[in-house]
Structures are given as C-alpha cells and as structure tokens.
Amino acid sequence: MTTQEYGNQDLHDRGYSVSPQSGKAKWLIALICLVILLVTILVTFGIIQAMKKPETKKEADTTMAVLAAPARLENVQLMVSAQGEARARTEIDLVPEVAGKVVYVSPNFIDGGIFKQGETLLQIEDSDYKVAVIRAEAGVAQAQQALVREKAEGEIARQDWEELGSGDPSALTLRKPQLQQAQATLLAAKAELQQANLQLKRTAVQAPFDGRVITKNSDLGQFVAPGARLGRIFSTDIAEVRLALTDNDLAKLDLPIAYVAESRETAPDVKLSAIIAGQNRVWQGKIMRTDSTYDTQTRAMYAIAEVIAPYATGAAEGNFPLAPGLFVDAEIAGYQMNDVIVLPRGGLRPENKVYVVNDEGKATIRDAVVVDSDAQRAVLKSGVESGELVIVSPLEKSAISRSFKVLDSNDPDKILVDPPSPDDEEEENNATAGRAENKSKDGDTGE
C-alpha cells in the first residue's frame, strides 16, 4: 500500500470521505498562486522601471562645413539695370498735300522697304497741275503787260500836266493809284504762279529722310485726297529706348530729373543688349535726356537712351540693327566709388545681414549698410572689414551658434578654417583640469 493509499485509508477509518480528485485540486490551486505571484513581481518591476528617469545622452556637437569668401576692398563703378523697348526717334504717317490719282509707286515703297531722303515714293497725276501752272504764267504775263501800260500812261499824264497844267499835280492826275494797282496785280499773278508750281511739285511724294517703311496703305491707281494716309515710315538715323528708373536707381546716377545732355561726349554711357538668333547682341548708346514728368502709373522717371545710326555704324556685331519694337536690357554707368567692401552676393542675407566667421570657426551676425547689389556681388559701405571671411553657403539663422569648418568658395578642397572637434576640445579640457588638480595636490603635499 502506498503512502497516499495509506493516508486515504486512515481518513476513511476515522469516518472521513476522501475523493480521489482532491489532490489534483490542491495542485491546481498551488499553480494559480504561483502564477499570481509571478505576475505581481513583473508588474512591480515594471512600475519601478517606469518611475526611473531615462538616461539622457548628450547629443554630439558635430562641426558643420560651410563655404566662405574673404571680403575685398575695391573701387567700384556703380551700374543701374533697366529695360525698355526700342523705337525710332522719328516716325510719321506719309500723306499727300494734293489730290489726284496715284500713277507711280516706288519699288521701295513696300512693307519693310528701305529708302533714301528725297526719293519719290509715289507720284500723283500732274496734268491738272501743269495746266494750272500755264494759266498762272499767262496771268503773270497779262499783269506785266498791264503794269507796262500803266507806267506809260502815267508818264503821258505827267507830260500833259507839265505842258497844260499849273501847280503840283495830284496823284490821281499822274495815275499813281492805277500804277499801284497794276503792280499789286502782278505780285498776285506771280504768287499764283508760285502756288501752281508748288502744287505741281507736291504731286511727287518724296521721302523726307533716310528710313524704312512700316506699313503701306495705298497703291497704283488709287485716288488720294490731301491728308490721306499713304503709309507709315520711320527714320533710321537715331533709335531711342525709354528706360524706367526708380528712386534707388536715380541715387546711383549723376542724373538730374530735368536732365538734357550738353553734348553726346558728356552724356552717361549705356549698354543695350538683347538675345537675337540665339546670341547676345550689344549696342552702345548715351543717355541724352529724361522725361519732363514722372509716370503717373508706375511712379518712375524715364530716361531716354539714343543710339546713332542703328542700321549702319551703330549696329551690333554681325550687322544686327537696333530695330523698333525690340525689347532690350540696359546697363547705365553710375557713380565711381572708391574703397568699398565687395563680397559675393550669396554672402548678403535678408534684411542686409552678413554672417562673418573668425579663425576659430565661430560665426557672428553683422548688420551691413548696402550700397549696391546684383546677381554676382554686393557692395557694402560698412558692417564688414576687408579680409574677414563671409559665409556664402545657405545657412539657417538658428545654426549660427555652431562651430564651422570653413572651405574656400572658389576651391572647396581648400580649408580656410579647421576648428578642433568637440571630442578633442573635451579631452583637452579634461587634461587641463587634471593638470590643475595634480598641481593643487602637489602644493598641498609640499605644505
């Protein structure tokens, strides 16, 4: 008999009823208690771990590499950039002064045609005007004959008075009024002849200058009246470009508001350029005057640049003329400034801020007084000294407190400033502190 059987038998002899399943229940209860104990231990451990402060790790202070360029002290010619549209200084409608049918049209009188001064562009039928000239000539002849007759009759009247009369003869007796009338009639006849010849001459519509045809509005066989538009032409002697200047632009130019150049030699230079046939074409001009008033729409003052002989000697390289309607960029020479600070345009930040880095890789923000700036450079009056390194790389203002490894903007392989790494600095500081502590201990021992 096993021990369990013996125990059960003993309990049975004492009057107790023992079930065979009661032992298994005890083991199950014990197992449940053990699981509860383990869960309690795990939960307690988790709470303790949660209450602990997390271990903080110091973020590595890495050194940032930036591009920089030294500020230079230079003499600078200020330039003003503007834009405008080229136009002919002289552009007119070609109109006849007499009426008639067009009987001749010059082969040069076509859209885009080139003509010379004095060339007959159209001829109006002149038969009626030739007849008018003949009539006027006849009128002059009659007036001359009447004048001769009046002079003779006046002379006869004077002789008759000398023979028959006494005293001073009157003007009417000597036929002086009749003589004056005959003289006036002759002058009127000559004027009519001159007018007839002038009208005959005007039947030939001639070019008033060397130029080109913009549009042609009449042709052979058409009847035209005085003032009718035959076409539109322009002169090729001078081309103009109106350039809008802001108040900031005027501050860079020695250009009064009511400016008119005394001569072409003393006028400010202006370089005009445009892309034609895929290449940049350049024309040299002069600022000859400004508009008399400000533009009420843009509040800008317009300066007028002129190019002499834009279709000949003033044309761009390759014989490209400054044609009317061409949109051009302009650069006007302004004041000459000496000993000013010049730095790359990337070094000038918004609100005229400049980031300057020293020999230890530490940067500071400077406020600069800007004189001029363009896409390539910035000209400063103050704020940066010559030789100081200016950061030209894109950089957030919040990162200015970091240490920087400075590279040459022209040659990034060249290092201008190489500060020690943060680990090296920490080791150096620890070593310095250790040496100081040892020195202090040595001093205490000596005492």
C-alpha positions as CSV (number, residue, x, y, z in Angstrom):
1,M,0.0,0.0,0.0
2,T,1.3,3.4,-1.0
3,T,1.6,6.3,1.3
4,Q,-1.3,8.1,-0.4
5,E,-3.5,5.0,-0.1
6,Y,-2.5,4.6,3.5
7,G,-3.5,8.2,4.2
8,N,-6.8,7.8,2.5
9,Q,-7.4,4.6,4.4
10,D,-6.6,6.3,7.7
11,L,-9.0,9.1,6.9
12,H,-11.6,6.6,5.9
13,D,-11.2,4.7,9.2
14,R,-11.7,7.9,11.1
15,G,-15.0,8.5,9.3
16,Y,-14.0,11.0,6.7
17,S,-14.8,10.6,3.0
18,V,-11.9,11.3,0.7
19,S,-12.3,11.9,-3.0
20,P,-9.7,10.9,-5.4
21,Q,-9.9,14.3,-7.2
22,S,-9.0,16.4,-4.1
23,G,-5.2,16.0,-4.6
24,K,-5.4,17.4,-8.1
25,A,-7.3,20.4,-6.9
26,K,-4.6,21.3,-4.4
27,W,-2.0,21.2,-7.2
28,L,-4.1,23.5,-9.3
29,I,-4.6,26.0,-6.5
30,A,-0.9,26.0,-5.9
31,L,-0.2,26.6,-9.6
32,I,-2.6,29.5,-9.7
33,C,-1.0,31.1,-6.7
34,L,2.4,30.7,-8.3
35,V,1.2,32.5,-11.5
36,I,-0.3,35.3,-9.5
37,L,2.9,35.7,-7.6
38,L,4.9,35.9,-10.8
39,V,2.5,38.4,-12.4
40,T,2.7,40.6,-9.2
41,I,6.5,40.5,-9.3
42,L,6.6,41.5,-13.0
43,V,4.1,44.4,-12.5
44,T,6.1,45.7,-9.6
45,F,9.3,45.5,-11.6
46,G,7.6,47.4,-14.5
47,I,6.3,50.2,-12.2
48,I,9.8,50.6,-10.7
49,Q,11.4,50.8,-14.1
50,A,8.8,53.3,-15.2
51,M,9.5,55.5,-12.3
52,K,13.2,55.7,-13.1
53,K,14.3,58.8,-15.1
54,P,15.5,57.9,-18.6
55,E,19.2,58.1,-19.2
56,T,20.0,61.3,-21.2
57,K,22.5,61.1,-23.9
58,K,24.4,64.2,-24.8
59,E,23.9,65.0,-28.5
60,A,27.1,65.0,-30.4
61,D,28.1,68.6,-31.3
62,T,29.3,68.0,-34.9
63,T,31.2,70.6,-36.9
64,M,29.4,71.9,-40.0
65,A,31.3,72.6,-43.2
66,V,30.4,75.9,-45.0
67,L,31.8,77.8,-47.9
68,A,33.2,81.3,-47.3
69,A,34.9,84.1,-49.2
70,P,37.0,87.0,-47.9
71,A,35.6,90.5,-48.2
72,R,37.6,92.7,-50.5
73,L,38.3,96.4,-50.6
74,E,37.8,97.6,-54.2
75,N,37.0,100.6,-56.3
76,V,33.5,100.0,-57.9
77,Q,31.7,101.5,-60.8
78,L,28.0,101.5,-59.8
79,M,25.7,100.2,-62.5
80,V,22.0,100.6,-62.9
81,S,20.0,97.9,-64.7
82,A,16.8,98.7,-66.6
83,Q,14.7,97.5,-69.5
84,G,12.9,99.2,-72.3
85,E,11.6,99.0,-75.9
86,A,13.5,100.4,-78.8
87,R,11.7,102.9,-81.1
88,A,12.7,105.3,-83.9
89,R,13.1,108.8,-82.8
90,T,11.2,110.0,-85.9
91,E,8.1,108.0,-87.0
92,I,5.4,109.6,-89.2
93,D,2.4,109.0,-91.4
94,L,3.2,109.6,-95.1
95,V,0.4,111.8,-96.5
96,P,-0.1,113.8,-99.8
97,E,-0.6,117.5,-99.9
98,V,-2.6,117.4,-103.2
99,A,-5.4,115.3,-104.6
100,G,-5.2,113.0,-107.5
101,K,-4.7,109.5,-108.8
102,V,-1.5,107.6,-108.0
103,V,0.3,106.9,-111.2
104,Y,3.6,105.7,-109.9
105,V,4.8,103.8,-106.8
106,S,8.4,103.3,-106.0
107,P,9.5,99.6,-105.7
108,N,11.0,100.6,-102.3
109,F,7.6,101.7,-101.0
110,I,6.6,98.3,-99.6
111,D,6.3,97.0,-96.0
112,G,9.9,96.9,-94.7
113,G,11.3,98.8,-97.7
114,I,14.4,100.9,-97.4
115,F,14.5,104.4,-99.0
116,K,16.8,107.4,-99.2
117,Q,16.0,111.0,-98.4
118,G,14.4,112.8,-101.4
119,E,13.4,109.6,-103.2
120,T,10.0,109.8,-104.9
121,L,7.9,107.1,-103.2
122,L,4.6,107.9,-105.0
123,Q,3.7,110.1,-108.0
124,I,0.2,111.7,-108.3
125,E,-1.1,112.5,-111.7
126,D,0.1,116.1,-112.5
127,S,-1.8,117.0,-115.7
128,D,-4.2,119.4,-114.0
129,Y,-1.4,121.0,-112.0
130,K,0.6,121.6,-115.2
131,V,-2.4,123.3,-116.7
132,A,-2.7,125.4,-113.6
133,V,1.0,126.5,-114.0
134,I,0.3,127.5,-117.6
135,R,-2.6,129.6,-116.5
136,A,-0.6,131.2,-113.8
137,E,2.1,132.0,-116.2
138,A,-0.4,133.7,-118.5
139,G,-1.8,135.7,-115.6
140,V,1.7,136.9,-114.8
141,A,2.2,137.9,-118.5
142,Q,-1.0,139.9,-118.5
143,A,-0.2,141.6,-115.2
144,Q,3.2,142.6,-116.6
145,Q,1.6,144.0,-119.7
146,A,-0.9,146.0,-117.7
147,L,1.9,147.3,-115.5
148,V,3.9,148.5,-118.5
149,R,0.8,150.2,-119.9
150,E,0.1,152.0,-116.6
151,K,3.6,153.2,-116.4
152,A,3.4,154.6,-120.0
153,E,0.0,156.3,-119.3
154,G,1.4,157.8,-116.1
155,E,4.3,159.2,-118.0
156,I,2.0,160.7,-120.6
157,A,-0.2,162.2,-117.9
158,R,2.9,163.8,-116.3
159,Q,4.0,165.3,-119.6
160,D,0.5,166.7,-120.3
161,W,0.4,168.3,-116.9
162,E,3.7,170.0,-117.4
163,E,2.5,171.4,-120.7
164,L,-1.0,172.5,-119.8
165,G,-1.4,172.5,-116.0
166,S,-0.1,174.7,-113.2
167,G,1.0,173.9,-109.7
168,D,1.6,170.5,-108.2
169,P,-0.4,167.7,-109.9
170,S,-2.4,165.3,-107.8
171,A,-1.6,161.6,-107.5
172,L,-4.8,160.7,-109.4
173,T,-3.7,163.1,-112.2
174,L,-0.4,161.3,-112.6
175,R,-2.3,157.9,-112.4
176,K,-0.3,156.7,-109.4
177,P,-3.2,154.6,-108.0
178,Q,-3.6,152.8,-111.3
179,L,0.1,152.1,-111.3
180,Q,0.0,150.7,-107.8
181,Q,-3.0,148.5,-108.7
182,A,-1.1,147.2,-111.7
183,Q,1.9,146.4,-109.5
184,A,-0.3,144.6,-107.0
185,T,-1.9,142.6,-109.8
186,L,1.5,141.5,-111.0
187,L,2.5,140.4,-107.5
188,A,-0.7,138.4,-107.1
189,A,-0.2,136.7,-110.5
190,K,3.4,135.8,-109.5
191,A,2.1,134.4,-106.3
192,E,-0.4,132.3,-108.1
193,L,2.3,131.0,-110.4
194,Q,4.5,130.1,-107.4
195,Q,1.5,128.3,-105.8
196,A,0.8,126.4,-109.0
197,N,4.4,125.3,-109.3
198,L,4.4,124.3,-105.6
199,Q,1.3,122.2,-106.1
200,L,2.8,120.6,-109.2
201,K,5.9,119.8,-107.2
202,R,3.8,118.2,-104.5
203,T,2.4,115.7,-106.9
204,A,5.7,113.8,-106.2
205,V,5.5,112.4,-102.7
206,Q,9.2,112.3,-101.6
207,A,10.9,110.8,-98.6
208,P,11.8,113.5,-96.0
209,F,14.7,111.4,-94.6
210,D,16.5,108.1,-94.9
211,G,14.3,105.4,-93.4
212,R,12.2,102.3,-93.8
213,V,8.5,101.6,-94.5
214,I,6.4,100.2,-91.6
215,T,3.1,99.9,-93.5
216,K,1.8,100.7,-97.0
217,N,-1.8,101.9,-97.3
218,S,-2.1,103.0,-100.9
219,D,-1.1,101.7,-104.3
220,L,-1.1,102.4,-108.1
221,G,-4.4,103.8,-109.5
222,Q,-5.8,104.8,-106.1
223,F,-7.3,108.3,-105.8
224,V,-6.0,110.1,-102.8
225,A,-7.0,113.3,-101.1
226,P,-4.9,115.8,-99.1
227,G,-4.2,114.3,-95.7
228,A,-5.0,110.7,-96.6
229,R,-2.7,108.2,-95.1
230,L,-0.4,106.6,-97.7
231,G,1.7,104.7,-95.3
232,R,3.8,104.9,-92.1
233,I,7.6,105.3,-92.2
234,F,10.4,105.9,-89.7
235,S,13.8,107.4,-89.8
236,T,16.9,105.2,-89.4
237,D,19.2,108.0,-88.2
238,I,18.6,107.6,-84.4
239,A,17.0,104.9,-82.3
240,E,15.7,105.6,-78.8
241,V,15.0,103.5,-75.7
242,R,12.9,104.7,-72.8
243,L,14.2,103.3,-69.6
244,A,12.2,103.4,-66.3
245,L,14.3,104.4,-63.3
246,T,13.3,104.0,-59.7
247,D,14.3,106.4,-56.9
248,N,17.0,103.9,-55.9
249,D,18.4,103.9,-59.5
250,L,18.5,107.7,-59.5
251,A,20.5,107.7,-56.3
252,K,23.3,105.7,-58.2
253,L,23.3,108.1,-61.2
254,D,24.5,111.6,-61.6
255,L,21.3,112.3,-63.4
256,P,19.0,115.3,-62.5
257,I,15.3,114.9,-63.0
258,A,15.2,117.7,-65.7
259,Y,18.3,116.4,-67.5
260,V,19.3,117.3,-71.0
261,A,22.9,116.3,-72.1
262,E,25.0,119.2,-73.2
263,S,26.8,117.0,-75.7
264,R,27.0,113.3,-76.7
265,E,30.5,113.1,-75.3
266,T,29.5,114.2,-71.8
267,A,26.3,112.1,-71.6
268,P,26.3,108.9,-69.4
269,D,27.1,105.7,-71.2
270,V,24.5,102.9,-71.6
271,K,25.0,99.4,-72.9
272,L,21.9,97.9,-74.5
273,S,21.6,94.1,-75.1
274,A,19.1,91.6,-76.4
275,I,19.1,87.9,-77.5
276,I,18.8,87.7,-81.3
277,A,19.3,84.5,-83.2
278,G,20.4,82.7,-80.0
279,Q,23.2,85.1,-79.3
280,N,23.6,88.2,-77.1
281,R,23.8,91.4,-79.2
282,V,25.1,94.6,-77.8
283,W,24.6,98.3,-78.8
284,Q,26.4,101.3,-77.3
285,G,24.3,104.4,-76.5
286,K,24.1,107.5,-74.5
287,I,21.5,108.9,-72.0
288,M,20.6,112.2,-73.7
289,R,17.6,113.4,-71.6
290,T,14.9,112.5,-69.2
291,D,11.1,112.8,-69.4
292,S,9.8,116.1,-68.1
293,T,7.4,114.4,-65.7
294,Y,7.1,111.2,-63.6
295,D,4.9,108.4,-65.0
296,T,1.7,108.6,-63.0
297,Q,1.0,104.8,-63.3
298,T,4.4,103.4,-62.3
299,R,5.8,106.5,-60.4
300,A,9.0,106.0,-62.3
301,M,11.2,108.6,-64.1
302,Y,12.1,107.7,-67.7
303,A,15.5,108.3,-69.2
304,I,15.9,108.3,-73.0
305,A,18.9,106.5,-74.4
306,E,19.9,107.2,-78.0
307,V,21.9,105.0,-80.5
308,I,23.3,106.8,-83.6
309,A,22.9,105.1,-86.9
310,P,21.3,101.9,-85.5
311,Y,21.1,100.4,-89.1
312,A,24.7,101.3,-90.0
313,T,27.7,102.1,-87.8
314,G,25.7,101.8,-84.6
315,A,24.5,98.2,-85.4
316,A,25.6,95.3,-83.1
317,E,28.3,92.9,-84.1
318,G,27.2,90.9,-87.1
319,N,25.3,93.9,-88.5
320,F,22.3,93.5,-86.3
321,P,20.4,96.8,-86.1
322,L,18.5,98.1,-83.1
323,A,15.1,97.7,-84.7
324,P,12.0,99.4,-83.4
325,G,10.0,97.2,-81.1
326,L,13.0,95.2,-79.9
327,F,12.9,94.7,-76.1
328,V,16.4,95.3,-74.6
329,D,18.2,95.2,-71.3
330,A,20.2,98.3,-70.3
331,E,23.1,98.9,-68.0
332,I,23.8,102.5,-67.2
333,A,27.1,103.7,-65.8
334,G,26.7,105.4,-62.4
335,Y,28.9,106.9,-59.7
336,Q,32.5,105.7,-59.2
337,M,33.0,104.6,-55.6
338,N,36.5,104.1,-54.1
339,D,37.5,101.8,-51.2
340,V,34.2,100.0,-50.6
341,I,33.7,96.4,-49.4
342,V,32.8,93.9,-52.1
343,L,31.6,90.3,-51.3
344,P,29.8,87.6,-53.2
345,R,26.0,88.0,-53.5
346,G,25.5,84.8,-51.5
347,G,27.0,86.5,-48.5
348,L,24.3,89.1,-48.2
349,R,21.3,87.7,-46.2
350,P,17.8,89.1,-45.9
351,E,17.4,92.4,-44.0
352,N,21.1,93.2,-45.0
353,K,22.6,90.6,-42.6
354,V,26.1,89.2,-43.1
355,Y,27.4,86.0,-41.4
356,V,31.1,86.5,-40.6
357,V,33.2,83.6,-39.3
358,N,36.5,84.0,-37.4
359,D,39.7,81.9,-37.3
360,E,38.2,79.6,-34.6
361,G,35.2,78.7,-36.7
362,K,32.8,80.8,-34.7
363,A,30.3,83.0,-36.6
364,T,28.6,86.3,-35.8
365,I,25.8,88.2,-37.5
366,R,26.6,91.7,-38.7
367,D,24.3,94.5,-39.9
368,A,25.6,95.8,-43.2
369,V,25.0,99.1,-45.0
370,V,24.4,98.1,-48.6
371,V,25.3,100.5,-51.4
372,D,24.5,98.2,-54.4
373,S,23.9,94.6,-55.2
374,D,23.3,92.4,-58.2
375,A,23.3,88.7,-59.0
376,Q,27.0,88.4,-58.6
377,R,28.2,90.8,-55.9
378,A,27.1,93.0,-53.0
379,V,28.8,96.4,-52.3
380,L,28.8,97.5,-48.7
381,K,29.6,100.8,-47.1
382,S,30.1,99.4,-43.6
383,G,29.4,96.3,-41.5
384,V,32.3,94.1,-42.6
385,E,36.1,94.7,-42.7
386,S,38.4,93.9,-45.6
387,G,39.8,90.3,-45.3
388,E,37.1,89.0,-43.0
389,L,35.6,85.6,-44.0
390,V,31.9,85.8,-45.0
391,I,29.8,82.7,-45.2
392,V,28.2,82.3,-48.6
393,S,26.6,78.8,-48.1
394,P,22.8,78.6,-47.4
395,L,22.6,78.6,-43.6
396,E,19.7,78.9,-41.2
397,K,20.0,81.6,-38.6
398,S,19.4,79.1,-35.8
399,A,22.6,77.3,-36.7
400,I,24.8,80.3,-36.3
401,S,26.0,79.2,-32.8
402,R,27.7,76.1,-34.1
403,S,31.3,75.7,-34.9
404,F,32.1,75.7,-38.6
405,K,34.8,74.2,-40.8
406,V,35.3,76.9,-43.4
407,L,36.1,75.9,-47.1
408,D,37.1,78.2,-49.9
409,S,34.1,79.1,-52.0
410,N,36.3,79.2,-55.1
411,D,38.1,75.9,-54.3
412,P,36.1,73.7,-51.9
413,D,39.1,71.4,-51.5
414,K,41.0,74.2,-49.7
415,I,40.3,74.5,-46.0
416,L,40.4,78.1,-44.7
417,V,39.5,77.3,-41.0
418,D,39.6,73.9,-39.4
419,P,38.4,74.2,-35.7
420,P,39.1,71.3,-33.3
421,S,36.4,68.7,-32.9
422,P,34.2,68.7,-29.8
423,D,35.8,65.4,-28.6
424,D,39.3,66.9,-28.9
425,E,38.1,70.0,-27.0
426,E,36.6,67.8,-24.3
427,E,39.8,65.8,-24.0
428,E,41.9,69.0,-23.9
429,N,39.6,70.4,-21.2
430,N,39.8,67.2,-19.1
431,A,43.6,67.2,-19.5
432,T,43.8,70.8,-18.4
433,A,41.6,70.1,-15.4
434,G,43.7,67.1,-14.5
435,R,46.9,69.0,-14.6
436,A,45.4,71.7,-12.5
437,E,44.2,69.1,-9.9
438,N,47.6,67.4,-9.8
439,K,49.3,70.8,-9.3
440,S,46.9,71.6,-6.4
441,K,47.6,68.2,-4.8
442,D,51.4,68.7,-5.1
443,G,51.0,72.1,-3.5
444,D,49.1,70.6,-0.5
445,T,51.7,67.8,0.0
446,G,54.5,70.3,0.0
447,E,52.9,72.2,2.8
